[in-house]
Amino acid sequence: MKKKFIAGCLAAFSLAVLLSGCQGQASGEGTTGANKNDSSETGSDELYVYNWGEYIDEEVITQFEEETGIRVIYDWFETNEEMYPIIEAGAVSYDVVCPSDYMIQKMVENGLLAEINFDNVPNVSQIDPAYLDMSKAFDPENKFSVPYCWGTVGILYNTKRLGELGVAPPSKWEDLWDERLSGEILMQDSVRDAFMVALKKNGFSMNSEDSSELEQAKQDLIRQKPLVQAYVIDQVRDKMIGGEAAVGVIYSGEMLYIQEEVANLGLDYKLEYVLPEEGTNLWLDSWVIPKNAKNKENAEKWIDFLCRPEIAKANFEYITYPTPNKGAFDLLDSDLQNNKSVFPDMDSLTNCEVFRYLGDETEEIYNDLWKEVKSN
């Protein structure tokens, strides 16, 4: 994720508004902040957005406000697991949210989402049908979500550092258990991503519910732990650019920024990205509308606006995460279209899977196993 300062400023502003709203409600002072959108009147001029940090171009927000007269109150989250209880509790009535695949499935199954009126989202036609088909893994009838960004999870590696260590460039997840990489590995501090690496290494589904497979994955992660420099999230990118590690598990959307930074800094090493042979996570983040949204039509205007090719292109150029918008893709320069680290060929994505929501019981099993890994 890219522009934390801007997102942080937006989040700080919206958080202040939301807190003032909660305080007003508690003291009986009427409707302010988050409670202002409790009105069901048509023609509301507000939209409450909940998105990942650094996951939108601030100028896009400004343009939407200028075109529609709708004021955007923007807040951001760092993980799906942070976002979900906020929506479930319903204390803050967000109008539009951008979760990931498996979390959308969980929200649908638990009745937290409203069906989108696609008559109000004609620009959904700009979304490549391949990504709508992908969405059916978690939204079977494409009723509740519209794809926003997609990508893969792979291994980023420092060519020079690996040479110094006498280690060949990685080609599979198994390579992250090479003892010569002790203290040189950055792993994702995420239960599903970490277990995905271990499960796929062993040839299992990353959506496994098999207790023996999960136990084997846990033991492998514990065995790998002495080799791991750090479990991190957004810091993988900056640590790798800074030459602090030899390899890191990373989201493909970071690659364009990384390539540009390596060139701009004139570094004497290259950072390359590989999709492991065993397969990986093919992920999709999509816009959804919570069932308790008070400004549903405004949310649909927002989704439609973001599906406009020129807007999707501007967003891609800012956040650098692959766009599923075929109209936007067609507007890109050919060198970007042909950058396989950013836009891999679909036929190269063998053994890739989309995360599924596995139910509360299995989710708890994963969380307990991850706690064992982290505490061991």
Contacts in CASP RR format, 6 or more apart in sequence:
PFRMAT RR
TARGET T0000
AUTHOR 0000-0000-0000
METHOD contacts of the structure
MODEL  1
MKKKFIAGCLAAFSLAVLLSGCQGQASGEGTTGANKNDSSETGSDELYVY
NWGEYIDEEVITQFEEETGIRVIYDWFETNEEMYPIIEAGAVSYDVVCPS
DYMIQKMVENGLLAEINFDNVPNVSQIDPAYLDMSKAFDPENKFSVPYCW
GTVGILYNTKRLGELGVAPPSKWEDLWDERLSGEILMQDSVRDAFMVALK
KNGFSMNSEDSSELEQAKQDLIRQKPLVQAYVIDQVRDKMIGGEAAVGVI
YSGEMLYIQEEVANLGLDYKLEYVLPEEGTNLWLDSWVIPKNAKNKENAE
KWIDFLCRPEIAKANFEYITYPTPNKGAFDLLDSDLQNNKSVFPDMDSLT
NCEVFRYLGDETEEIYNDLWKEVKSN
1 7 0 8 1.000
1 52 0 8 1.000
1 53 0 8 1.000
1 54 0 8 1.000
1 55 0 8 1.000
1 234 0 8 1.000
1 319 0 8 1.000
2 54 0 8 1.000
2 257 0 8 1.000
2 318 0 8 1.000
2 319 0 8 1.000
2 320 0 8 1.000
3 54 0 8 1.000
3 58 0 8 1.000
3 318 0 8 1.000
4 53 0 8 1.000
4 54 0 8 1.000
4 234 0 8 1.000
6 54 0 8 1.000
6 58 0 8 1.000
7 53 0 8 1.000
7 54 0 8 1.000
7 55 0 8 1.000
7 76 0 8 1.000
8 53 0 8 1.000
8 76 0 8 1.000
10 58 0 8 1.000
10 61 0 8 1.000
10 74 0 8 1.000
10 75 0 8 1.000
10 76 0 8 1.000
11 53 0 8 1.000
11 74 0 8 1.000
11 75 0 8 1.000
11 76 0 8 1.000
13 73 0 8 1.000
13 74 0 8 1.000
14 48 0 8 1.000
14 73 0 8 1.000
14 74 0 8 1.000
14 75 0 8 1.000
15 75 0 8 1.000
17 32 0 8 1.000
17 33 0 8 1.000
17 34 0 8 1.000
17 73 0 8 1.000
18 33 0 8 1.000
18 34 0 8 1.000
18 73 0 8 1.000
18 75 0 8 1.000
18 92 0 8 1.000
20 32 0 8 1.000
20 33 0 8 1.000
21 31 0 8 1.000
21 32 0 8 1.000
21 33 0 8 1.000
21 34 0 8 1.000
21 35 0 8 1.000
21 36 0 8 1.000
22 34 0 8 1.000
22 35 0 8 1.000
22 91 0 8 1.000
22 92 0 8 1.000
23 29 0 8 1.000
24 30 0 8 1.000
24 31 0 8 1.000
24 32 0 8 1.000
24 35 0 8 1.000
25 31 0 8 1.000
25 35 0 8 1.000
31 38 0 8 1.000
31 39 0 8 1.000
33 73 0 8 1.000
34 48 0 8 1.000
34 91 0 8 1.000
34 92 0 8 1.000
34 93 0 8 1.000
35 93 0 8 1.000
36 46 0 8 1.000
37 44 0 8 1.000
37 46 0 8 1.000
37 48 0 8 1.000
37 93 0 8 1.000
37 95 0 8 1.000
37 294 0 8 1.000
37 295 0 8 1.000
38 93 0 8 1.000
38 294 0 8 1.000
39 294 0 8 1.000
40 294 0 8 1.000
42 297 0 8 1.000
43 297 0 8 1.000
44 70 0 8 1.000
44 294 0 8 1.000
44 295 0 8 1.000
44 298 0 8 1.000
45 69 0 8 1.000
45 70 0 8 1.000
45 71 0 8 1.000
46 70 0 8 1.000
46 71 0 8 1.000
46 73 0 8 1.000
46 295 0 8 1.000
46 298 0 8 1.000
47 70 0 8 1.000
47 71 0 8 1.000
47 72 0 8 1.000
47 73 0 8 1.000
47 95 0 8 1.000
47 96 0 8 1.000
47 295 0 8 1.000
47 298 0 8 1.000
47 299 0 8 1.000
47 301 0 8 1.000
47 302 0 8 1.000
48 73 0 8 1.000
48 75 0 8 1.000
48 92 0 8 1.000
48 93 0 8 1.000
48 94 0 8 1.000
48 95 0 8 1.000
48 96 0 8 1.000
48 293 0 8 1.000
48 295 0 8 1.000
49 72 0 8 1.000
49 73 0 8 1.000
49 74 0 8 1.000
49 75 0 8 1.000
49 94 0 8 1.000
49 95 0 8 1.000
49 96 0 8 1.000
49 97 0 8 1.000
49 302 0 8 1.000
50 75 0 8 1.000
50 76 0 8 1.000
50 77 0 8 1.000
50 83 0 8 1.000
50 86 0 8 1.000
50 87 0 8 1.000
50 94 0 8 1.000
50 96 0 8 1.000
50 97 0 8 1.000
50 98 0 8 1.000
51 74 0 8 1.000
51 75 0 8 1.000
51 76 0 8 1.000
51 77 0 8 1.000
51 97 0 8 1.000
51 98 0 8 1.000
52 76 0 8 1.000
52 77 0 8 1.000
52 78 0 8 1.000
52 98 0 8 1.000
52 285 0 8 1.000
53 76 0 8 1.000
53 77 0 8 1.000
53 78 0 8 1.000
54 76 0 8 1.000
54 319 0 8 1.000
55 76 0 8 1.000
55 98 0 8 1.000
55 149 0 8 1.000
55 285 0 8 1.000
55 319 0 8 1.000
55 321 0 8 1.000
56 74 0 8 1.000
56 315 0 8 1.000
56 318 0 8 1.000
56 319 0 8 1.000
57 314 0 8 1.000
57 315 0 8 1.000
57 317 0 8 1.000
57 318 0 8 1.000
57 319 0 8 1.000
59 314 0 8 1.000
59 318 0 8 1.000
60 306 0 8 1.000
60 311 0 8 1.000
60 314 0 8 1.000
60 315 0 8 1.000
60 318 0 8 1.000
61 72 0 8 1.000
61 74 0 8 1.000
63 311 0 8 1.000
64 70 0 8 1.000
64 72 0 8 1.000
64 302 0 8 1.000
64 305 0 8 1.000
65 71 0 8 1.000
65 72 0 8 1.000
67 305 0 8 1.000
68 298 0 8 1.000
68 301 0 8 1.000
68 305 0 8 1.000
70 298 0 8 1.000
70 301 0 8 1.000
70 302 0 8 1.000
72 302 0 8 1.000
75 94 0 8 1.000
77 83 0 8 1.000
77 86 0 8 1.000
78 233 0 8 1.000
79 190 0 8 1.000
79 233 0 8 1.000
80 99 0 8 1.000
80 100 0 8 1.000
80 102 0 8 1.000
80 103 0 8 1.000
83 97 0 8 1.000
83 99 0 8 1.000
83 103 0 8 1.000
84 99 0 8 1.000
84 103 0 8 1.000
84 106 0 8 1.000
84 107 0 8 1.000
86 92 0 8 1.000
86 94 0 8 1.000
87 94 0 8 1.000
87 97 0 8 1.000
87 107 0 8 1.000
87 112 0 8 1.000
87 290 0 8 1.000
88 110 0 8 1.000
88 112 0 8 1.000
90 290 0 8 1.000
90 292 0 8 1.000
93 290 0 8 1.000
93 292 0 8 1.000
93 293 0 8 1.000
93 294 0 8 1.000
94 290 0 8 1.000
94 293 0 8 1.000
95 289 0 8 1.000
95 290 0 8 1.000
95 293 0 8 1.000
95 294 0 8 1.000
95 295 0 8 1.000
95 296 0 8 1.000
95 298 0 8 1.000
95 299 0 8 1.000
95 302 0 8 1.000
96 287 0 8 1.000
96 288 0 8 1.000
96 289 0 8 1.000
96 293 0 8 1.000
96 299 0 8 1.000
96 302 0 8 1.000
96 303 0 8 1.000
97 287 0 8 1.000
97 288 0 8 1.000
97 289 0 8 1.000
97 290 0 8 1.000
98 148 0 8 1.000
98 285 0 8 1.000
98 286 0 8 1.000
98 287 0 8 1.000
98 288 0 8 1.000
99 107 0 8 1.000
99 285 0 8 1.000
99 286 0 8 1.000
99 288 0 8 1.000
100 283 0 8 1.000
100 284 0 8 1.000
100 285 0 8 1.000
100 286 0 8 1.000
100 355 0 8 1.000
101 135 0 8 1.000
101 137 0 8 1.000
101 138 0 8 1.000
101 283 0 8 1.000
101 284 0 8 1.000
101 285 0 8 1.000
101 286 0 8 1.000
101 354 0 8 1.000
101 355 0 8 1.000
101 356 0 8 1.000
102 138 0 8 1.000
102 192 0 8 1.000
102 354 0 8 1.000
102 355 0 8 1.000
102 356 0 8 1.000
102 357 0 8 1.000
102 358 0 8 1.000
103 357 0 8 1.000
104 113 0 8 1.000
104 138 0 8 1.000
104 139 0 8 1.000
104 144 0 8 1.000
104 145 0 8 1.000
104 286 0 8 1.000
104 288 0 8 1.000
105 137 0 8 1.000
105 138 0 8 1.000
105 139 0 8 1.000
105 356 0 8 1.000
105 357 0 8 1.000
106 357 0 8 1.000
106 359 0 8 1.000
107 113 0 8 1.000
107 144 0 8 1.000
107 288 0 8 1.000
107 290 0 8 1.000
108 138 0 8 1.000
108 139 0 8 1.000
108 144 0 8 1.000
109 357 0 8 1.000
109 359 0 8 1.000
111 291 0 8 1.000
112 290 0 8 1.000
112 291 0 8 1.000
113 144 0 8 1.000
113 145 0 8 1.000
113 288 0 8 1.000
113 289 0 8 1.000
113 290 0 8 1.000
113 291 0 8 1.000
114 144 0 8 1.000
114 289 0 8 1.000
114 290 0 8 1.000
114 291 0 8 1.000
114 293 0 8 1.000
114 296 0 8 1.000
115 143 0 8 1.000
115 144 0 8 1.000
116 143 0 8 1.000
116 144 0 8 1.000
116 145 0 8 1.000
116 146 0 8 1.000
116 288 0 8 1.000
116 289 0 8 1.000
116 300 0 8 1.000
116 303 0 8 1.000
117 296 0 8 1.000
117 297 0 8 1.000
117 300 0 8 1.000
118 124 0 8 1.000
120 297 0 8 1.000
120 300 0 8 1.000
120 301 0 8 1.000
120 304 0 8 1.000
121 146 0 8 1.000
121 300 0 8 1.000
121 303 0 8 1.000
121 304 0 8 1.000
121 307 0 8 1.000
122 304 0 8 1.000
123 304 0 8 1.000
123 305 0 8 1.000
123 307 0 8 1.000
123 308 0 8 1.000
124 146 0 8 1.000
124 303 0 8 1.000
124 304 0 8 1.000
124 307 0 8 1.000
126 307 0 8 1.000
126 308 0 8 1.000
126 309 0 8 1.000
126 312 0 8 1.000
126 325 0 8 1.000
126 326 0 8 1.000
126 327 0 8 1.000
126 328 0 8 1.000
127 146 0 8 1.000
127 147 0 8 1.000
127 307 0 8 1.000
127 324 0 8 1.000
127 325 0 8 1.000
127 326 0 8 1.000
128 324 0 8 1.000
128 325 0 8 1.000
128 326 0 8 1.000
128 329 0 8 1.000
130 324 0 8 1.000
130 346 0 8 1.000
131 147 0 8 1.000
131 150 0 8 1.000
131 284 0 8 1.000
131 324 0 8 1.000
132 142 0 8 1.000
132 147 0 8 1.000
134 147 0 8 1.000
134 150 0 8 1.000
134 282 0 8 1.000
134 284 0 8 1.000
134 354 0 8 1.000
135 142 0 8 1.000
135 145 0 8 1.000
135 147 0 8 1.000
135 284 0 8 1.000
135 286 0 8 1.000
136 142 0 8 1.000
137 354 0 8 1.000
137 356 0 8 1.000
138 145 0 8 1.000
138 354 0 8 1.000
138 356 0 8 1.000
138 357 0 8 1.000
139 145 0 8 1.000
139 286 0 8 1.000
144 288 0 8 1.000
144 289 0 8 1.000
145 286 0 8 1.000
145 287 0 8 1.000
145 288 0 8 1.000
146 286 0 8 1.000
146 287 0 8 1.000
146 303 0 8 1.000
146 307 0 8 1.000
147 284 0 8 1.000
147 285 0 8 1.000
147 286 0 8 1.000
147 324 0 8 1.000
148 285 0 8 1.000
148 286 0 8 1.000
148 287 0 8 1.000
148 306 0 8 1.000
148 324 0 8 1.000
149 253 0 8 1.000
149 284 0 8 1.000
149 285 0 8 1.000
149 319 0 8 1.000
149 321 0 8 1.000
149 322 0 8 1.000
149 323 0 8 1.000
149 324 0 8 1.000
150 282 0 8 1.000
150 283 0 8 1.000
150 284 0 8 1.000
150 285 0 8 1.000
150 321 0 8 1.000
150 322 0 8 1.000
150 323 0 8 1.000
150 324 0 8 1.000
151 251 0 8 1.000
151 252 0 8 1.000
151 253 0 8 1.000
151 282 0 8 1.000
151 283 0 8 1.000
151 284 0 8 1.000
151 321 0 8 1.000
151 322 0 8 1.000
152 251 0 8 1.000
152 252 0 8 1.000
152 275 0 8 1.000
152 280 0 8 1.000
152 281 0 8 1.000
152 282 0 8 1.000
152 283 0 8 1.000
152 344 0 8 1.000
152 349 0 8 1.000
152 352 0 8 1.000
153 188 0 8 1.000
153 193 0 8 1.000
153 196 0 8 1.000
153 249 0 8 1.000
153 250 0 8 1.000
153 251 0 8 1.000
153 252 0 8 1.000
153 280 0 8 1.000
153 281 0 8 1.000
153 283 0 8 1.000
154 249 0 8 1.000
154 250 0 8 1.000
154 251 0 8 1.000
154 252 0 8 1.000
154 273 0 8 1.000
154 274 0 8 1.000
154 275 0 8 1.000
154 276 0 8 1.000
154 280 0 8 1.000
155 170 0 8 1.000
155 173 0 8 1.000
155 175 0 8 1.000
155 176 0 8 1.000
155 247 0 8 1.000
155 248 0 8 1.000
155 249 0 8 1.000
155 250 0 8 1.000
155 273 0 8 1.000
155 274 0 8 1.000
155 276 0 8 1.000
156 236 0 8 1.000
156 240 0 8 1.000
156 247 0 8 1.000
156 248 0 8 1.000
156 249 0 8 1.000
156 250 0 8 1.000
156 254 0 8 1.000
156 255 0 8 1.000
156 258 0 8 1.000
156 271 0 8 1.000
156 272 0 8 1.000
156 273 0 8 1.000
157 169 0 8 1.000
157 170 0 8 1.000
157 246 0 8 1.000
157 247 0 8 1.000
157 248 0 8 1.000
157 271 0 8 1.000
157 272 0 8 1.000
157 273 0 8 1.000
157 274 0 8 1.000
158 240 0 8 1.000
158 243 0 8 1.000
158 245 0 8 1.000
158 246 0 8 1.000
158 247 0 8 1.000
158 269 0 8 1.000
158 270 0 8 1.000
158 271 0 8 1.000
159 169 0 8 1.000
159 269 0 8 1.000
159 270 0 8 1.000
159 271 0 8 1.000
159 272 0 8 1.000
160 268 0 8 1.000
160 269 0 8 1.000
160 270 0 8 1.000
161 184 0 8 1.000
161 243 0 8 1.000
161 245 0 8 1.000
161 246 0 8 1.000
161 269 0 8 1.000
162 168 0 8 1.000
162 169 0 8 1.000
162 246 0 8 1.000
162 247 0 8 1.000
165 180 0 8 1.000
165 181 0 8 1.000
165 184 0 8 1.000
165 246 0 8 1.000
166 180 0 8 1.000
167 178 0 8 1.000
167 180 0 8 1.000
167 181 0 8 1.000
167 246 0 8 1.000
169 272 0 8 1.000
169 274 0 8 1.000
170 176 0 8 1.000
170 247 0 8 1.000
170 274 0 8 1.000
170 276 0 8 1.000
171 274 0 8 1.000
171 276 0 8 1.000
171 277 0 8 1.000
172 201 0 8 1.000
172 276 0 8 1.000
172 277 0 8 1.000
172 278 0 8 1.000
173 197 0 8 1.000
173 198 0 8 1.000
173 200 0 8 1.000
173 201 0 8 1.000
173 276 0 8 1.000
173 278 0 8 1.000
173 279 0 8 1.000
174 201 0 8 1.000
174 278 0 8 1.000
175 181 0 8 1.000
175 247 0 8 1.000
175 276 0 8 1.000
176 185 0 8 1.000
176 187 0 8 1.000
176 197 0 8 1.000
176 201 0 8 1.000
176 224 0 8 1.000
176 227 0 8 1.000
176 247 0 8 1.000
176 249 0 8 1.000
177 201 0 8 1.000
177 220 0 8 1.000
177 223 0 8 1.000
177 224 0 8 1.000
177 227 0 8 1.000
178 227 0 8 1.000
179 227 0 8 1.000
181 227 0 8 1.000
181 246 0 8 1.000
181 247 0 8 1.000
182 226 0 8 1.000
182 227 0 8 1.000
183 227 0 8 1.000
183 228 0 8 1.000
183 229 0 8 1.000
183 245 0 8 1.000
184 227 0 8 1.000
184 229 0 8 1.000
184 245 0 8 1.000
184 246 0 8 1.000
184 247 0 8 1.000
185 224 0 8 1.000
185 227 0 8 1.000
185 228 0 8 1.000
185 229 0 8 1.000
185 245 0 8 1.000
185 246 0 8 1.000
185 247 0 8 1.000
185 248 0 8 1.000
186 228 0 8 1.000
186 229 0 8 1.000
186 230 0 8 1.000
186 232 0 8 1.000
186 235 0 8 1.000
186 236 0 8 1.000
186 239 0 8 1.000
186 240 0 8 1.000
186 245 0 8 1.000
186 247 0 8 1.000
186 248 0 8 1.000
186 249 0 8 1.000
186 250 0 8 1.000
187 194 0 8 1.000
187 197 0 8 1.000
187 224 0 8 1.000
187 228 0 8 1.000
187 230 0 8 1.000
187 231 0 8 1.000
187 232 0 8 1.000
187 248 0 8 1.000
187 249 0 8 1.000
188 194 0 8 1.000
188 197 0 8 1.000
188 231 0 8 1.000
188 232 0 8 1.000
188 233 0 8 1.000
188 236 0 8 1.000
188 249 0 8 1.000
188 250 0 8 1.000
189 231 0 8 1.000
189 232 0 8 1.000
189 233 0 8 1.000
190 233 0 8 1.000
191 366 0 8 1.000
191 367 0 8 1.000
191 370 0 8 1.000
192 206 0 8 1.000
192 355 0 8 1.000
192 366 0 8 1.000
193 249 0 8 1.000
193 281 0 8 1.000
194 221 0 8 1.000
194 231 0 8 1.000
194 370 0 8 1.000
194 373 0 8 1.000
195 206 0 8 1.000
195 214 0 8 1.000
195 217 0 8 1.000
195 218 0 8 1.000
195 221 0 8 1.000
195 366 0 8 1.000
195 369 0 8 1.000
195 370 0 8 1.000
196 206 0 8 1.000
196 280 0 8 1.000
196 281 0 8 1.000
196 355 0 8 1.000
197 249 0 8 1.000
198 216 0 8 1.000
198 217 0 8 1.000
198 218 0 8 1.000
198 220 0 8 1.000
198 221 0 8 1.000
198 224 0 8 1.000
199 205 0 8 1.000
199 206 0 8 1.000
199 208 0 8 1.000
199 213 0 8 1.000
199 214 0 8 1.000
199 217 0 8 1.000
200 206 0 8 1.000
200 276 0 8 1.000
200 278 0 8 1.000
200 279 0 8 1.000
200 280 0 8 1.000
200 351 0 8 1.000
201 220 0 8 1.000
201 278 0 8 1.000
202 213 0 8 1.000
202 216 0 8 1.000
202 217 0 8 1.000
202 220 0 8 1.000
203 278 0 8 1.000
204 210 0 8 1.000
204 213 0 8 1.000
204 217 0 8 1.000
205 353 0 8 1.000
206 281 0 8 1.000
206 353 0 8 1.000
206 355 0 8 1.000
207 353 0 8 1.000
207 355 0 8 1.000
207 356 0 8 1.000
207 358 0 8 1.000
208 214 0 8 1.000
208 217 0 8 1.000
209 358 0 8 1.000
209 362 0 8 1.000
211 365 0 8 1.000
214 365 0 8 1.000
214 366 0 8 1.000
214 369 0 8 1.000
215 369 0 8 1.000
217 369 0 8 1.000
218 369 0 8 1.000
218 372 0 8 1.000
218 373 0 8 1.000
221 373 0 8 1.000
222 372 0 8 1.000
222 373 0 8 1.000
222 376 0 8 1.000
225 373 0 8 1.000
225 376 0 8 1.000
229 244 0 8 1.000
229 245 0 8 1.000
230 239 0 8 1.000
231 374 0 8 1.000
232 239 0 8 1.000
236 248 0 8 1.000
236 249 0 8 1.000
236 250 0 8 1.000
236 254 0 8 1.000
237 250 0 8 1.000
237 254 0 8 1.000
237 257 0 8 1.000
237 258 0 8 1.000
239 245 0 8 1.000
240 248 0 8 1.000
240 250 0 8 1.000
240 258 0 8 1.000
240 271 0 8 1.000
241 258 0 8 1.000
241 261 0 8 1.000
241 262 0 8 1.000
241 265 0 8 1.000
241 267 0 8 1.000
241 271 0 8 1.000
243 269 0 8 1.000
250 273 0 8 1.000
251 283 0 8 1.000
251 321 0 8 1.000
252 273 0 8 1.000
252 322 0 8 1.000
252 341 0 8 1.000
252 342 0 8 1.000
252 344 0 8 1.000
253 320 0 8 1.000
253 321 0 8 1.000
253 322 0 8 1.000
253 342 0 8 1.000
254 320 0 8 1.000
255 273 0 8 1.000
255 320 0 8 1.000
255 339 0 8 1.000
255 341 0 8 1.000
255 342 0 8 1.000
256 320 0 8 1.000
256 336 0 8 1.000
256 339 0 8 1.000
256 341 0 8 1.000
256 342 0 8 1.000
257 320 0 8 1.000
258 271 0 8 1.000
259 271 0 8 1.000
259 339 0 8 1.000
259 341 0 8 1.000
262 269 0 8 1.000
262 270 0 8 1.000
262 271 0 8 1.000
273 341 0 8 1.000
275 344 0 8 1.000
275 348 0 8 1.000
275 349 0 8 1.000
275 352 0 8 1.000
278 351 0 8 1.000
279 349 0 8 1.000
279 350 0 8 1.000
279 351 0 8 1.000
279 352 0 8 1.000
279 353 0 8 1.000
280 351 0 8 1.000
280 352 0 8 1.000
281 352 0 8 1.000
281 353 0 8 1.000
281 354 0 8 1.000
281 355 0 8 1.000
282 349 0 8 1.000
282 352 0 8 1.000
282 353 0 8 1.000
282 354 0 8 1.000
283 354 0 8 1.000
283 355 0 8 1.000
284 324 0 8 1.000
284 354 0 8 1.000
287 302 0 8 1.000
287 303 0 8 1.000
287 306 0 8 1.000
289 296 0 8 1.000
289 299 0 8 1.000
289 300 0 8 1.000
293 299 0 8 1.000
305 311 0 8 1.000
306 312 0 8 1.000
306 315 0 8 1.000
307 325 0 8 1.000
309 325 0 8 1.000
309 327 0 8 1.000
309 328 0 8 1.000
309 330 0 8 1.000
309 331 0 8 1.000
310 328 0 8 1.000
310 331 0 8 1.000
311 328 0 8 1.000
312 323 0 8 1.000
312 325 0 8 1.000
312 327 0 8 1.000
312 328 0 8 1.000
313 323 0 8 1.000
313 325 0 8 1.000
313 327 0 8 1.000
313 328 0 8 1.000
313 331 0 8 1.000
313 332 0 8 1.000
315 323 0 8 1.000
316 322 0 8 1.000
316 323 0 8 1.000
316 328 0 8 1.000
316 332 0 8 1.000
320 342 0 8 1.000
322 342 0 8 1.000
322 343 0 8 1.000
323 329 0 8 1.000
329 337 0 8 1.000
329 343 0 8 1.000
336 342 0 8 1.000
336 343 0 8 1.000
337 343 0 8 1.000
340 348 0 8 1.000
357 363 0 8 1.000
358 366 0 8 1.000
END
